[in-house]
């Protein structure tokens, strides 16, 4: 199958791509903020709601079916991150899950203990830890971003990890700039001081297959709606750690991992949809989706290799094309550096909002602002305006990238 045919086959799964705006086909280039959803994911969620909807752990058939479908989703997400099903917890979103875990960890910490965060991160991986500064008198240390290329200053980060460091909170990739971070190297720094490692994989998970063992993480969070699933958060954690966390919970609620992290009745259809999103990604390897335990991880790895290579081809096309337009400034690492296919830029004389509106009028849907990575935008000296962000997803075509380049060139004129 040719590349064009493969992309066309992928696009056929997404009804949203049939949308037309002002006479032009819509190009969804806002994947870093949330991807479109394929039919298979919605159909599995519909099937659950229509035929199996119930609460859990009761003695009638639809409740047992709900239990089984949630377990299947845990197995799928375990394959996705290379963990175990009983280490996969679900929640409203990554932010909520991180606040929940931070509060539990913080109950064992106090005055003099330290947490290291970074300037490169989304504030969902900063604010929950800063809350412990107020609640537990924990000290927060912040590792610098290198403004010139949008990467972390790893020497500075290492200097901030000390004998009282309890946790290093690190984003695997920047949702604003696309920078990929050397998490294993940072984890080794943390281990040398006996600190835990929390990884925000929300932006990296759609572009680089998660491997919690290779990352040497203790806890890792991601969001299904960034990898073609519904709006739900996923948290992986080492079972031994989860089961000793002093989490806020109801007395009768389960105490075993992972349910002890799942406060109240969960979004069952969202959980089912998250598992379906993993199966959809595995199906892109070119073979029928394998049964649980039957090679899903290997299929995911093959699919990710192909999608990453193609995503970076599109990114280079975009990087080079925008780089040739007077007044455009690109941010973050160049195409040859470790990064996701996500490009942030500004256009001299035009606000990021004005550029985004002008692109939307041509059916090119992009995001603008700070994307809750406001420290990154502040360090870049961009104030409240932020940047325009263009993200390449599975369904992005080279023709759509050419449309963006042409439209920005017209706006610049």
Steps between C-alpha positions, in 0.01 A plus 500: 500500500634844408539769764208694352283189500595419859409850617174484304418171672568653841291807419202281405460413869435862605157647414613843624726530196193530278426844642512801268542859621436792269525274199832345603567158654598533864854408597517417871846616603415537870595144599727615786184634662289197412472267202193394304342163581466201264175311452628188676547689827156662492334172399651315795386775736152491347488122535589527867234764569231328295557141610715472814453819703506434876695572813777263603549196724142378525354158433293562187617461137544860385701583813726200437531610137599849614768351726633294210507794259684721750753222555546470123568874485757471781672224302505714188648800682749272674622388158507865394740603778672159547367460852254268674116522498486538877722809470259693273261749661252726325375847589340813364823623341874511559475819707248355745694176534823690566342717770364180659837323500688812611280542804548134592878516463515828686351352814840340562700816428564817694729788578837462329387245244540605136328445165663586168285627212598668172429815304423291191198324645126539465374640831304179566841362596592808702193628689422171683852497642496872580185437701714295737715807555196661664355190664812319622772769493685302234762692304466521119807526280462595133736381225563746218400480136756600240326784318718473192376153402211416733679215674562431868828607654591158638803629689277748678245228571763270648626779724152534650467133598640451848485277808159641603343457155194279534372515143599623153197591286593495134310539173606249236423757230402866490143558386596854397826444312508129420832448682562136594676461834759239598292349780726197571797729555299719736363193679858385561575837660196460724587140594849604603335708773227252586222713349181387328431579134164627375463523121246710311465309172194685370676654200752223440257204505344572157844518338737269689382167637517511880724251679489555874781250558736674257405840640563371855189678624311447825183671378395608150189682382352548154170596337303278261357796310850582376532156335162469324290405801239669722559767763639292784828488691723197558751448780753220517680441827712228654263278694718506811489881498127528430414267786695702755371841390286669764233593247177676597239226472172378644540239771304223317669570164752247363849519649680300233684644202383660278143560622615671819600795278159518328281713722127441448320355199714529189426601140451141383430587136812719496710216642366265234574763235858543622558128453344521154738783408797277583354222285448748215866603517609135506285429193708749298787249498322343202366183660177416684507624860660224711312361799605618847842359575537396137742754366323833547818661634695385194229631268507835679876521461475438124222754461692762696816453296311570180296790637803671655699483176214648303421762763856627490491520119197725531666701774811564292277613213325742734820620670675569171193657340427742783869577535497650152233758585614847606385588852449141617692391807507129588553373855637178641750244370556454124385187312819302564469533879287272721152649471137442410348627171362808675611847390457830687551826313420870502450744212642850541227762512216253556371361829484123535121525529474701177711242316288213639177674396635566151605136464161379627328705230682279252400178674831462682427438867802579720537600863656813646600643838708341777328156526546507880877497444507865599851493643633398157321795339623739769861384455467558125394858575164466325279633779128435473504444124668161493566306182315332218526122529470257210497128578529206260281199580442161337250650258706805397594517130784674321236696308366639830851606598538680167169674566634629833821626344309675221250653740769635734682645201180680399446634853860621512446701184 
